[in-house]
Amino acid sequence: MEFGIGHENGSSHGGSRVIRYQYGSLPEYAEWMPEAYAEWEDLEKVSGEKLLNLTGGVSLFSSKAVLDPCVKNLEDFNIAYSVLSTDEANEKYPMMRIEPEMAYVLEEYKMGAVRPDFCLKATVDQFVKLGGVLKDKEPVSSISEENDTVIVECESGVCYKGSKLIICAGTWLNRLLAPMGLKLDLRIFKITIPYWRETREDMKITTTQFHVAENVYLLPEMEKKGHLKFLRHEGPVISEPEDSSRSEAEKQEAIDADLAILKDIVKKRMPYVDPEPASIEHCRYTMSPDSHFIMDKLPGYSRIVVGGAFSGHGFKMAPVSGKILVNLATDKPVKYDLTKMNIARLLIDCK
Ligand SMILES: Cc1cc2nc3c(=O)[nH]c(=O)nc-3n(C[C@H](O)[C@H](O)[C@H](O)COP(=O)(O)OP(=O)(O)OC[C@H]3O[C@@H](n4cnc5c(N)ncnc54)[C@H](O)[C@@H]3O)c2cc1C
């Protein structure tokens, strides 16, 4: 790792990430969710930490065609849910004003949040307890493969050798692959995370939410007392972690546009939330053009596996991704269909 564990430069820090079973447009990942929930629950038991905060959730749909695949996910895995009409939802959730166009409100009872800061700590603690050695604050400068050995050289001059390597470099993946003559079609989104103050103690929003038409999601009060986290699943593209392709003014314009969309939704749908955000943070998504992950061997390297392009939805199933990557690295079978997660689809420049 380049920085210390829990650092805020990447994509995995913070107090909450949505976890849910339904995965309408990307059903491959719905298949992973029973195992993901089971793994987080196991880690909760062994660590003694509360890693999941399952508040229950509601998702708002304007079209049955979009709702149906989500319902199918839940039925396939026998997960409790109900679909409410707009009127029923407004009666049940008086802290919201759901417009008639949001004709279908899906309640998913095990939707909620995973807590990244606690999850990372619990994972690292178990890893070390089981004999793993963590090397953080150790930036890697080059990777190579010679015969049956993978060689990892670090900026400090230290060199590690091993028989297998799994690379999970988040937004820095292309920087790490560049010296190997490889480049992937990845987009780095700058995500704006506003926190919104709730104005009435008796009208707090307590459900995790996904407003599908606007591609926005909401986490109830977790990190900041009295504040919701309500954000877009989109953001301006910045070329690489160190952005140079757009002016600061252009990037700010795009961020302001995202914020304006959120403010509008708060005004019309959340009468007891202040429509001016109380504070704003930022984070990065590593997006593939099709929102599918990379779970594959690195082309031209038999001992190196890559996990990446988690496209803003990778945290909830991190324990499953980890197991898949280990199986790929050790040539063991993987029980999930990884066809769409092949790396070749993203290769744009090979030596
Ligand atoms: C605002 C926001 C909201 C999100 N919401 C959700 C959600 O609701 N649900 C969900 O499931 N997912 C969500 N995600 C997505 C999820 O958090 C990410 O998919 C996941 O955390 C990505 O993890 P990663 O390991 O790929 O990247 P990172 O966590 O960034 O890790 C990459 C690591 O590689 C290290 N590294 C890179 N290059 C080097 C080098 N040369 N040498 C040494 N170390 C190096 C970096 O330092 C970093 O620690 C969200 C993400 C963000 C930003």
The ligand as an ORCA input file, in Angstrom:
! r2SCAN-3c Opt
* xyz 0 1
  C     -18.288      8.362     -2.436
  C     -18.298      6.895     -2.681
  C     -19.446      6.189     -2.406
  C     -19.505      4.811     -2.665
  N     -20.630      4.147     -2.345
  C     -20.653      2.802     -2.459
  C     -21.792      2.085     -2.010
  O     -22.758      2.689     -1.549
  N     -21.760      0.733     -2.084
  C     -20.681      0.055     -2.582
  O     -20.717     -1.179     -2.625
  N     -19.590      0.716     -3.030
  C     -19.553      2.063     -2.977
  N     -18.466      2.762     -3.396
  C     -17.408      2.054     -4.103
  C     -16.397      1.390     -3.234
  O     -16.132      2.150     -2.088
  C     -15.171      1.170     -4.104
  O     -15.566      0.394     -5.222
  C     -14.066      0.435     -3.394
  O     -13.838      1.004     -2.131
  C     -12.828      0.497     -4.263
  O     -11.760     -0.136     -3.625
  P     -10.360     -0.298     -4.345
  O      -9.601     -1.241     -3.497
  O     -10.509     -0.566     -5.787
  O      -9.678      1.157     -4.293
  P      -8.977      1.920     -3.090
  O      -9.752      1.769     -1.856
  O      -8.714      3.313     -3.547
  O      -7.625      1.130     -2.865
  C      -6.556      1.159     -3.766
  C      -5.295      1.137     -2.955
  O      -4.183      0.897     -3.801
  C      -3.107      1.643     -3.282
  N      -2.116      1.871     -4.345
  C      -2.346      2.350     -5.585
  N      -1.176      2.424     -6.284
  C      -0.204      1.983     -5.443
  C       1.212      1.840     -5.562
  N       1.866      2.171     -6.684
  N       1.894      1.365     -4.500
  C       1.250      0.993     -3.358
  N      -0.093      1.127     -3.187
  C      -0.814      1.618     -4.222
  C      -3.772      2.951     -2.858
  O      -2.964      3.671     -1.971
  C      -5.047      2.450     -2.229
  O      -4.872      2.195     -0.853
  C     -18.384      4.139     -3.184
  C     -17.205      4.848     -3.447
  C     -17.158      6.202     -3.198
  C     -15.896      6.939     -3.500
*
